[in-house]
């Protein structure tokens, strides 16, 4: 009788062990599948094919939905170049976010707003640089130049939004101009 009880107990423990192991493996499989899906969606939205860059973007929480917000980071950087954000710069960036298709209640729009409430961290600019280099690697030169010119136009618009003094001085500060020039280098030659 005691042998039967111990045998039943052993079988129950073995079944529990294998049930937990199977659940753990299924969870890992779901996580891998979610990562693959995030990669595929991000790759489709951004045209990035570099798996390492996609891994990095996914690890930082960048999704196809927040990709637009990442593309607007340079505008926030330009606005903060002089150490403060002017209300007209903020309006120009939020207008660019809406033009890019971000709705006011979307996560991407809230991320842009966060970049306007405090200066974006340097790692975000570096992430943008890697993102734009990855995008440019898959674009023909003409498209890459169009993308570059559009970003530079938007950045200059933001910089000019608060600059100048009664039309006598340049609307774009030296710090803003230097930052815009630095951004242009991310697009390669």
C-alpha positions in Angstrom: 0.0 0.0 0.0 2.8 2.4 1.0 4.6 1.6 -2.3 1.5 2.4 -4.3 1.1 5.8 -2.5 4.8 6.7 -3.1 4.4 5.6 -6.8 1.3 7.7 -7.2 3.1 10.7 -5.6 6.1 10.2 -7.8 3.9 10.1 -10.9 2.1 13.3 -9.9 5.4 15.1 -9.3 6.7 13.9 -12.7 3.5 15.1 -14.4 3.7 18.4 -12.7 7.4 18.8 -13.7 6.6 18.1 -17.3 3.5 20.3 -17.3 5.6 23.3 -16.0 8.4 22.6 -18.5 5.9 22.5 -21.4 4.3 25.8 -20.2 7.7 27.4 -20.0 8.6 26.2 -23.5 5.3 27.5 -24.9 5.8 30.9 -23.2 9.3 31.1 -24.8 7.9 30.2 -28.1 5.2 32.9 -27.9 7.9 35.5 -27.0 10.0 34.5 -29.9 7.0 34.6 -32.2 6.0 38.1 -30.9 9.6 39.3 -31.5 9.5 37.9 -35.1 6.2 39.6 -35.7 7.6 42.9 -34.3 10.6 42.6 -36.5 8.5 42.0 -39.6 6.2 44.9 -38.9 9.0 47.2 -38.1 11.0 46.1 -41.2 7.9 46.7 -43.4 7.2 50.1 -41.9 10.8 51.3 -42.0 12.3 49.3 -44.9 15.2 48.3 -42.6 16.6 44.8 -43.3 19.5 44.9 -40.9 18.6 42.3 -38.2 20.9 43.8 -35.6 19.3 47.2 -35.9 15.9 45.7 -35.8 16.8 43.8 -32.7 18.0 47.0 -31.1 14.9 48.9 -32.1 12.6 46.2 -30.8 14.6 45.9 -27.6 14.1 49.6 -27.0 10.4 49.3 -27.5 10.2 50.8 -30.9 7.3 49.5 -32.9 5.8 50.3 -36.2 3.5 52.6 -34.3 6.2 54.5 -32.5 8.5 54.7 -35.5 7.1 58.0 -36.6 7.8 59.5 -33.2 11.5 58.3 -33.5 11.7 60.0 -36.9 10.7 63.3 -35.3 13.5 63.2 -32.6 15.8 65.5 -34.7 13.1 68.2 -34.6 13.0 68.0 -30.8 16.8 68.0 -30.7 16.9 71.2 -32.8 14.3 72.9 -30.6 16.3 72.1 -27.5 19.7 73.1 -29.0 19.8 76.4 -27.1 18.9 74.7 -23.8 15.2 75.6 -23.8 12.1 74.9 -25.8 10.1 77.9 -27.1 6.3 77.6 -27.5 6.5 78.3 -31.2 9.0 75.5 -31.6 6.7 73.2 -29.7 3.8 74.1 -32.0 5.9 73.5 -35.1 6.9 70.0 -33.9 3.4 69.0 -32.9 2.2 70.2 -36.3 4.9 68.0 -37.9 3.7 65.1 -35.8 0.1 65.5 -36.9 1.2 65.9 -40.6 3.1 62.6 -40.2 -0.1 61.0 -39.2 0.2 60.8 -35.4 -3.1 61.2 -33.6 -3.2 63.2 -30.4 -4.1 60.1 -28.3 -1.6 57.8 -29.9 1.5 56.4 -28.1 3.7 58.0 -30.8 2.2 61.4 -30.2 2.7 61.1 -26.4 6.4 60.1 -27.0 6.8 63.3 -29.1 5.2 65.3 -26.3 7.7 63.7 -23.8 10.6 64.9 -26.0 9.0 68.4 -25.7 8.6 68.3 -21.9 12.2 67.5 -21.3 15.3 67.3 -23.5 15.5 63.9 -25.2 18.4 61.8 -23.9 21.5 61.5 -26.1 20.8 57.7 -26.6 17.6 58.6 -28.4 19.6 60.7 -30.9 22.0 57.9 -31.4 19.1 55.5 -31.9 17.6 57.9 -34.5 21.0 58.0 -36.3 21.2 54.1 -36.5 17.6 54.1 -37.6 18.2 56.6 -40.4 21.4 54.9 -41.5 19.5 51.6 -41.7 16.7 53.2 -43.7 19.2 54.9 -46.1 21.0 51.6 -46.7 17.9 50.3 -48.5 16.9 53.5 -50.4 17.9 54.6 -53.8 19.9 57.8 -53.8 17.0 59.9 -55.1 14.7 58.8 -52.3 17.4 59.1 -49.7 18.0 62.7 -50.8 14.3 63.5 -50.7 14.1 62.1 -47.1 17.2 64.1 -46.1 15.8 67.4 -47.7 12.5 66.9 -46.0 14.1 66.4 -42.6 16.4 69.4 -43.1 13.4 71.5 -44.1 11.4 70.5 -41.1 14.4 71.0 -38.7 15.0 74.5 -40.2 11.3 75.4 -39.8 11.5 74.4 -36.1 14.8 76.3 -35.6 13.4 79.4 -37.3 10.1 79.3 -35.3 11.6 81.0 -32.3 14.7 82.6 -33.7 15.6 86.1 -34.9 14.9 89.5 -33.5 12.6 91.8 -35.4 13.9 90.3 -38.6 17.4 91.7 -38.0 19.3 88.5 -37.1 19.3 85.0 -38.4 16.3 83.0 -37.2 18.5 79.9 -36.9 21.1 80.0 -34.1 24.6 78.7 -34.5 23.8 75.7 -32.2 20.8 74.8 -34.2 22.6 75.1 -37.6 25.4 72.9 -36.3 23.0 70.3 -35.1 21.1 70.4 -38.4 24.4 69.9 -40.2 25.3 67.0 -38.0 21.9 65.3 -38.7 22.6 65.7 -42.4 25.6 63.5 -42.1 23.5 60.5 -40.9 22.1 60.2 -44.5 25.6 59.4 -45.9 26.8 60.7 -49.2 
